[in-house]
Amino acid sequence: MSDNPQLQPQGWYYAQGDPPGTQRYWNGETWEGDPQPVPGAPQEVTGGPMPAGVGARIGGRIIDWIVWIVTGSIIQGVIVGGDAFSFDPDVVDDLSRSSTVIAGLLALAVVVAYETYLVGARGATLGKMVTGTKVVKPDGSPADMMTGLRRIGIYAIGALVVALLGPAAALTNLINFILFIVGIVSLVFLFTNSQRRTVWDLAAPSMVVGK
């Protein structure tokens, strides 16, 4: 467009001061609307980290859940042993007050250590390594141990209370419901948040990107 836009007929032109690769509509007297990308033109790179895809996010978390479940089952089997499957009510009651609680706390500690260490040291849990994603801070800088601890913190606090109270406690159902809602909200955020940041991403703060 010429230096004197008033000499130009109506149409789409690049407006001085707008990002490269954009155009605006000139109505013959003034610009209308916001800058729009020119089809086929290279767009300006903002430099911010690009969020990982939804499929990779969900796939990586499913793999991590499998790791959690297998680890918890092994710990439960070692500490509780075959008595966990006893039909004797007295044995089951004793287990629920002692060995089961210890096994649950130990399994939780392993999960917290797993998430905290791998995110801080490698930027990725096993699930994220498999799906080619990693955790970073919102500005793109590497995640640290505190980032990993804060990401798992919401789950860890809820699971800790459940383990201490036991499955029969009335508060246990409420906590499990809250954790379920957090999971649903996080799933919605994966599709609606511009950076695909879940509840635990916002709490850390962090985001998951492709490697």
Buried (B, 14 or more C-beta within 10 A) or exposed (E): BEEEBEEEEEEEBBBEEBEEBBBBBBEEEEBEEEBEEBEEEEEEEEEEBEBBBEEBBBBBBEBBEEBBEEBBEEBBEEBBEEEBEBEEEEEBEBBBEEBBBBBBBBBBEBBBEBBBBBBBEBBBBBBBBBBBBBBBBBEEEBBBEEBBBBBBBBBBEBBBBBBEBBEEEEEBEEBBEEBEEBBEEBBEBBEEBEBBBBBBBBBBBBBBBEE
